[in-house]
Amino acid sequence: MKTLKTIFAGFILTLLFLSTEPVKAQCAMCAANAETSHNSGNKQADGLNKGIMVLLAAPYLAIGAVGYLWYKRFRRKNIDINMRNEKLNLN
């Protein structure tokens, strides 16, 4: 069952990475100014786009870090407990 979940999660992640589309993360006015300046040969539009992508990545990195810490803290460890096969007398 665990391998099935792992395979399913890998399949979903693969689909997410393969089904990406170009992102336009700008308002209409910023996009028009950036496009005009980029067509003029100005490099400021590239810096604007990269800055937006960096700001977009920060929440995903934070959620990933919290998820990793949560996984490390609450995962079950496969430890054998060697107990005697005798009945315990609790009285």
N, C-alpha and C positions, 0 to 999 in steps of 0.2 A: 504494500500500500504506500509505503514511504517513497519507493522508487517511482511509482505512478505519479505521486504529487510532484516529485522533482522533475520528471519528464514534462508534466503539464505546465509547471512554472517556467521551465526552459522554453517550451513551445510558445507560451504567451509572451515572454520577453523577446524572443526572436521575431514574432509578429510585430511587436511594438517598434523594434528597431528597423524593421524592413518597411513599415508603412508610414514613414515620416514624410512630411510635406514641407516645402519652404515656408518659413514663418515671416510674417510681416508684423513685427511687434512695435509699431509706431502709430501715432495719431496721424490723421490725414495731413495736417499742416507740416508736421515734422517729416513725414514721408516725402511730401512734395519738395521741401527744401533740401532734404538729403539727396533726392534723385537729381535735382537740378545741379547741386554742387558736385555730385559724383560725375555727372555728364560733362561738367566743365573741367574735370581733371583734378578736383580738390579731394584730398584724402580724409577730410573731416567726417564725411559720411560713413566711411569704413569704421572709424573710431566710434561713432555714434552707434552703429549696429553692433559692434563688439561689446560696447558698454552695456547695451540692453541685454545681450545674451548672458553676460556675466551676472547682471542683476536677476535675470530669470533663473539662473542655475543655483543661486544661493538657497532658496527654499527647498529645492529638491535634495541638495546636499545635507541640509539640516534634518530633513525627514529621514534620509538614509542613515545618518549617524544615530538618530534616536532609535530607529528600527534595529540597527546592528547592536546597540547597547542593550536594548530590550531582549533581543534574541540571546545574547551572551548571558544575560542575567537569569532568564527564566527557562532556558532549555533544560531538558531532562538528560541526565547523564546515565549511561548504562553501567551500573555498578552492581556486581553480585554481592548479595548479602548472605553470608553463611550463618544460618541460624540452626540451632539444634532442632531435631524433629520430636522433641519431648513436649508434653503439655505443660503449660505454666500454671502453677497454683497461685492464684491471686488472693486467697483468703488468709 
